[in-house]
Amino acid sequence: MTDFGAVLGAERSRAAHRLDSLRGELASVIEGSRFTTDDDEHDPEGSTIAFERAKIAALITDTQSEMREIDAAVARVAAGTYGFCERCGDEIPAIRLEALPAARRCMQCVRLRR
C-alpha cells in the first residue's frame, strides 16, 4: 500500500525546489537585462528577454498552482477524504493516485466533465 502522505510531501518538496530555482532564474534574467540593449526584439541570436521573462513567469504560476493542489490534497488526507472523488464520492483507484497524487476526481467524473 502506498503512503500517499509521504508521496505528497515529496511532490511538494520537488515543487518548492523547482519554484525556488525558477525564481532564481527569473531574477538572473532580470538582472542580465540591465546590461543589454533596450531593443532585443531584433536580436538574431535567439529569444527575446521579454519572451524569457514571460516563459519563466508562466512556469512559476504553474508551479504555484501545483503546490496549491498538493496542499489541498494534504488537507484531504488530514480530513480523511483523500482518495475519494469530490464529485461522486467513489473511491479514486490507487493507480490514478499514484500517477496524479493530488487528483480530486475519479476518471469517470473527469470524462463526464468534458
HUZIQUI-V757308 format. One record per pair of residues at least 24 apart in sequence whose C-alpha atoms are under 8 Angstrom apart, sorted by the first residue. I is the first residue (numbers start at 1). J is the second residue. D is the distance in whole Angstrom. If there is no record, write none. Layout:
BEGIN
i=I j=J d=D
i=I j=J d=D
END
This chain:
BEGIN
i=2 j=98 d=8
i=4 j=101 d=7
i=5 j=74 d=7
i=5 j=77 d=7
i=7 j=101 d=7
i=8 j=70 d=6
i=8 j=73 d=8
i=8 j=74 d=7
i=8 j=101 d=6
i=8 j=102 d=7
i=11 j=70 d=8
i=12 j=67 d=6
i=12 j=70 d=6
i=12 j=71 d=8
i=15 j=63 d=6
i=15 j=66 d=7
i=15 j=67 d=6
i=16 j=67 d=8
i=18 j=63 d=8
i=19 j=60 d=6
i=19 j=63 d=6
i=19 j=64 d=7
i=22 j=56 d=7
i=22 j=59 d=7
i=22 j=60 d=6
i=23 j=60 d=7
i=25 j=56 d=8
i=26 j=53 d=6
i=26 j=56 d=6
i=26 j=57 d=7
i=29 j=53 d=7
i=69 j=102 d=6
i=70 j=101 d=8
i=70 j=102 d=5
i=72 j=102 d=8
i=73 j=101 d=8
i=73 j=102 d=5
i=73 j=103 d=8
i=73 j=104 d=8
i=85 j=109 d=8
END
